[in-house]
Every structure is written in C-alpha cells, then in structure tokens.
Amino acid sequence: MKNIIKSFIIAGLATAAYAKSPAPATAENLINAQRVSNINVANISPTDSIWRNAKSVAVIFYPQTTIKLNDAKANAANKDNKAIAAQVSAVYNNSAIAFKISWSDPTQSVQSGNASDVYPDGFAMQLPVSFNDPKKLPYIGMGSEGRPVLVHLTKATNMHYEPNGNGDVEHQVNPHNTNAFGADLANYKDKVNKLGKQGYSRAFISEGFRSMTQLKDGSDKFGMKMTYDAKSKRWTGVVAKQLRDGAADLSKFGALPVSFAVWDGSKYNRGGVKNLSTWLAVKLQGKAGGDALVKELTSKPKGDAKAGQAQVEAMCASCHTLSATKQAASPVMAPNLKNIGGYSTNAYLVESIKDPNAVVVPGYNRNAHKGFAWYNVDAKTVKRTSTMPPMMSDDKSINDAVAYLKTLKAEVAK
C-alpha cells in the first residue's frame, strides 16, 4: 500500500511540474522529449507509465524510392505507395531516451520462419554516432563515409527458438518426440515457452551502403517492442536506448537527430523498400543546448520553388526521375528523386548538388546495366566517385533547386 501511495504522489508531482513548465515549441520535424524519472531500457513497453505525460506529434514517413528491388511482385505492390502519418512521442532522463510510435497498417504481417517469401512488419530507429555539425548529418537510412549511424531494428515474429549457448539440446526437441506425458509434458512445454523468443531486435552500425554490420558485443544498450491492435489496425512500437554506452555517447547533447522507418510485410517490404522519415530534431525539455540542430532541421527552404523547378527539369530530368508522371529518364540511369523532398534535409540536398561525391548511392547491378554506372571506383583507394558532376555553383540557384526538390514527395494516405 505504501508503494502504491508513493507512486501516486510521484505521478502527481510529475504532472504538476509538467503543468508549470512553459509550453514547448512546436514546429515541423520537432519532437519534444518530456523528462521522466525512470526508463527501463531492457523491458520498454507501450503501456509503461512513463508515456502518461508524453505528448505525441505527427511525423510523416515517405516511401523510399531511390532504387527498385529486383523483384517484379514487390515493385508492383509498391508502385503507388503513399506517405504514412505516424504519431511519435519521446521521454528521457539522465541515462536513457525512449520513443513511442504508432502507425496504421491494415494487415498484420508476422514472420513465421518456415517460408522464404513471407516478410514481417517492422520498424527501426536511427541515430548518428556523432553530429557536431548539423549541416553534415549522415545519409538518411544507411549513414555515409565518415558519418556512421546506429540502427535499431525490430520485426514482428512468431515465437521462435534458438540454441541458448549452454549446450541445452533437450528443449529443442519436438514435444511429440519426448517420453513425457501428462504433468511432465506440461512442464516440458512450459520450459520450452520460457526459452522461446517472441521478438526480433537487433542493433547495427553503418557507414554507407553495403556496410551495415550487426553489433553482437552488447555494447549498444537498447530495448524494443511492437504490438498490433487488430481493432484499430495500428502498430505501436517502442524503443529505448541508453544515452551513453559502448556504441555512442549522446548524453552531453540538449537535442538529438533521429529518424524512423517502417516496413509493410504484406507489400514484400524489406531492406530499402520501406517508408521513412527525414532527420527529426528531438529537443530534450529542460536541458540546455541543441539550438543549432533544432533550427537546421526545422527551417524551411530559402529559395523559390518555381524557379528551382525550371532549373532542375532542365539540368536533372535527363538522368533522374522527378515524379511518377514525368519519367523521361531511364529508371536505372540515376537515383529516383520523386520522394526525395520527404526524407532529405535541406543541407543534404545542398551538399549533393555542390559535392555529388559526398554520398554515393551504389545503384543497380553494374553487370546488368553496364551503360548506366552511377559511380567509378578508384583502383588505388577503392573509393567511389559519382558520375554526376557538380551542377550549380551560386547560392541562389542552389537554394531555388532545393526549394523545388523539397516539394517532391508522395501525398499522405488517408
């Protein structure tokens, strides 16, 4: 009883403190993380009491359309994908930060483990390892050379069983093949269930395309979970991460950049076929710092989109696809830009125009499309060099082009 009363008192104080604090700023691509007393990283749950005062904001996840899969069925299923409106909230304390996201999905897709052509729903959170310069954040989705990212991924899976590393083979046997009956069989099944794993959660580090590597040493301290509501047909996912661990030290910052991605298994989503957000600014309420990051990620483009459209169509449309209705270029000529405005930042687009070598998207199989190499490889350094030359040099032209490119995005599904 004393613990219950104490919990109500703490909750009441937290609510009172929240009510007295000034209203947090509101802006597009800004998440205000509410300070809480405790975050259970290992067992984070959508029903935790820490979410009680966390206010959610709308975040749009756009279809990633840079390249297509070599899968006709998946390409047909994702041809007319729309953006997804999700709700995201965040909380933090001195040691950890946690996010809760909710998004609509009319079908619940779960990976069973006994079929190679069945894909699960899932979601991921991405954080840069370092972000001292807000104008040079890693490439969204995979990081980039010299700018690594941490990716935390979970998938919807059925109960599955793996060797536990203790030489236990007894509980890897089908119950029908045991000599147990009655109460003994029930006890055996109970032990097997306790060994089973319901979810798939992994941490990766990546510094560019084809460099994603799973962290298996336990250095990244995080927890994830996702649950489906069949009535509302929505997934709710939660992820918590320690701010300081062996993978990164994020504890000194007053604001963090974060991005999210969701996969729809019913549309054969996997890898790069997904919906993802741009880099979002997460402001830790009550903690100083991070103003430059927040300003960078919430600022509108400076240029004239109409003037930029004329420039981009004249200079870029012969190689890049700019929309679903204007596909003058070969789809394997260069990255598809029809949704680039949804998940790219202003600074990334500026950098890509000025220095195409900063981030090189690998493109299609070079043997299958020999006439459309997106990059060359230096024999000595093995570095990729984009075949795209710098396109513009003056700030006005670049700002106008960025303003137009930021308009290239799918409409939001209703």
Secondary structure as the mmCIF struct_conf table of DSSP 4:
data_model
#
loop_
_struct_conf.conf_type_id
_struct_conf.id
_struct_conf.beg_label_comp_id
_struct_conf.beg_label_asym_id
_struct_conf.beg_label_seq_id
_struct_conf.end_label_comp_id
_struct_conf.end_label_asym_id
_struct_conf.end_label_seq_id
HELX_RH_AL_P HELX_RH_AL_P1 LYS A 2 LYS A 20
BEND BEND1 SER A 21 SER A 21
HELX_LH_PP_P HELX_LH_PP_P1 PRO A 22 ALA A 25
TURN_TY1_P TURN_TY1_P1 GLU A 28 ASN A 29
STRN STRN1 LEU A 30 ARG A 35
BEND BEND2 SER A 37 SER A 37
BEND BEND3 VAL A 41 VAL A 41
TURN_TY1_P TURN_TY1_P2 ALA A 42 ASN A 43
TURN_TY1_P TURN_TY1_P3 PRO A 46 THR A 47
HELX_RH_3T_P HELX_RH_3T_P1 SER A 49 TRP A 51
TURN_TY1_P TURN_TY1_P4 ARG A 52 ASN A 53
HELX_LH_PP_P HELX_LH_PP_P2 ALA A 54 SER A 56
STRN STRN2 VAL A 57 PRO A 63
HELX_LH_PP_P HELX_LH_PP_P3 GLN A 64 GLN A 64
BEND BEND4 THR A 66 ILE A 67
BEND BEND5 ASN A 70 ASN A 70
HELX_RH_AL_P HELX_RH_AL_P2 ALA A 72 ALA A 77
TURN_TY1_P TURN_TY1_P5 ASN A 78 ASP A 80
STRN STRN3 ALA A 83 ALA A 83
STRN STRN4 ILE A 84 TYR A 92
BEND BEND6 ASN A 94 SER A 95
STRN STRN5 ALA A 96 SER A 104
BEND BEND7 PRO A 106 THR A 107
STRN STRN6 GLN A 111 GLN A 111
BEND BEND8 GLY A 113 ASN A 114
BEND BEND9 SER A 116 ASP A 117
STRN STRN7 GLY A 122 PRO A 128
BEND BEND10 VAL A 129 VAL A 129
BEND BEND11 ASN A 132 ASP A 133
HELX_RH_3T_P HELX_RH_3T_P2 PRO A 134 LYS A 136
HELX_LH_PP_P HELX_LH_PP_P4 LEU A 137 TYR A 139
TURN_TY1_P TURN_TY1_P6 ILE A 140 MET A 142
STRN STRN8 SER A 144 SER A 144
TURN_TY1_P TURN_TY1_P7 GLU A 145 GLY A 146
STRN STRN9 ARG A 147 ARG A 147
STRN STRN10 VAL A 149 HIS A 160
BEND BEND12 GLY A 165 ASN A 166
HELX_RH_3T_P HELX_RH_3T_P3 GLU A 170 GLN A 172
BEND BEND13 VAL A 173 VAL A 173
HELX_RH_3T_P HELX_RH_3T_P4 PRO A 175 ASN A 177
BEND BEND14 THR A 178 ASN A 179
HELX_RH_AL_P HELX_RH_AL_P3 GLY A 182 LEU A 195
STRN STRN11 LYS A 197 SER A 206
BEND BEND15 GLU A 207 GLY A 208
TURN_TY1_P TURN_TY1_P8 PHE A 209 ARG A 210
STRN STRN12 THR A 213 GLN A 214
BEND BEND16 ASP A 217 GLY A 218
BEND BEND17 ASP A 220 ASP A 220
STRN STRN13 PHE A 222 ASP A 229
TURN_TY1_P TURN_TY1_P9 ALA A 230 LYS A 233
STRN STRN14 ARG A 234 GLN A 242
BEND BEND18 LEU A 243 LEU A 243
STRN STRN15 ARG A 244 ARG A 244
BEND BEND19 ASP A 245 ALA A 247
STRN STRN16 ASP A 249 ASP A 249
TURN_TY1_P TURN_TY1_P10 SER A 251 LYS A 252
BEND BEND20 GLY A 254 GLY A 254
STRN STRN17 ALA A 255 TRP A 263
HELX_RH_3T_P HELX_RH_3T_P5 GLY A 265 LYS A 267
TURN_TY1_P TURN_TY1_P11 TYR A 268 TYR A 268
TURN_TY1_P TURN_TY1_P12 GLY A 271 GLY A 272
BEND BEND21 LYS A 274 LYS A 274
STRN STRN18 ASN A 275 LEU A 276
STRN STRN19 LEU A 280 LEU A 284
TURN_TY1_P TURN_TY1_P13 GLN A 285 GLY A 286
HELX_RH_AL_P HELX_RH_AL_P4 ASP A 291 THR A 298
HELX_LH_PP_P HELX_LH_PP_P5 SER A 299 PRO A 301
BEND BEND22 GLY A 303 GLY A 303
HELX_RH_AL_P HELX_RH_AL_P5 ALA A 305 MET A 315
TURN_TY1_P TURN_TY1_P14 CYS A 316 CYS A 319
BEND BEND23 HIS A 320 HIS A 320
BEND BEND24 SER A 323 THR A 325
BEND BEND25 ALA A 329 ALA A 329
TURN_TY1_P TURN_TY1_P15 PRO A 331 MET A 333
BEND BEND26 ALA A 334 ALA A 334
TURN_TY1_P TURN_TY1_P16 LYS A 338 ASN A 339
HELX_RH_AL_P HELX_RH_AL_P6 ILE A 340 TYR A 343
HELX_RH_AL_P HELX_RH_AL_P7 ASN A 346 LYS A 354
TURN_TY1_P TURN_TY1_P17 PRO A 356 ASN A 357
BEND BEND27 ALA A 358 VAL A 359
BEND BEND28 TYR A 364 TYR A 364
TURN_TY1_P TURN_TY1_P18 ARG A 366 ALA A 368
TURN_TY1_P TURN_TY1_P19 LYS A 370 GLY A 371
BEND BEND29 TRP A 374 TRP A 374
STRN STRN20 TYR A 375 VAL A 377
TURN_TY1_P TURN_TY1_P20 ALA A 379 THR A 381
STRN STRN21 ARG A 384 SER A 386
BEND BEND30 THR A 387 MET A 388
HELX_LH_PP_P HELX_LH_PP_P6 PRO A 389 PRO A 390
BEND BEND31 ASP A 394 ASP A 394
HELX_RH_AL_P HELX_RH_AL_P8 ASP A 395 LEU A 405
TURN_TY1_P TURN_TY1_P21 LYS A 406 THR A 407
HELX_LH_PP_P HELX_LH_PP_P7 ALA A 410 GLU A 411
STRN STRN22 VAL A 412 VAL A 412
HELX_LH_PP_P HELX_LH_PP_P8 ALA A 413 ALA A 413
#
